[in-house]
Amino acid sequence: MKLKDLPKSPVEVTFSMLNSKWKVLIVKELLTGTKRFGELKQAVGRITQKVLTTNLREMEAKGLVQRTVFQEIPPRVEYTLTDIGYSLAMVLDSMADWGNAYKELLKIIEKQEKKQAAAAGRNQSD
């Protein structure tokens, strides 16, 4: 990837590197260490083999993932994050923090709604 090919906005640059939910989930899994294709497929969840392959190739082209092929029978392929890939950990950590805060906010809102519904039910029976 060349500098001239990148968007001007830093947020867009980051998004262009992780422009699908699958790439985010792949990075999340590879942050724990090197994985084989089958391990990634199982860990990421409901992803097809074709989609996983496409995303890994795109990530390799962008310099996020390193693919290592071992000349064995049967052939073994492993995927590891590059230093650039590992630097996305702070982005994913921020996303996780925001997601957790949002879930907590929804819990508070749902509790308030239940209290209001219960109070409205008591008022109707009075």
Buried (B, 14 or more C-beta within 10 A) or exposed (E): EEEEEEEEEEEEEEEBBBBEEBBBBBBBBBBEEEBEBEBBBEBBEEBEEEBBEEBBEBBBEBEBBBEEEEEEEEEEEBBBBBEEBBEBEEBBEEBEEEEEEEEEEEEEEEEEEEEEEEEEEEEEEE
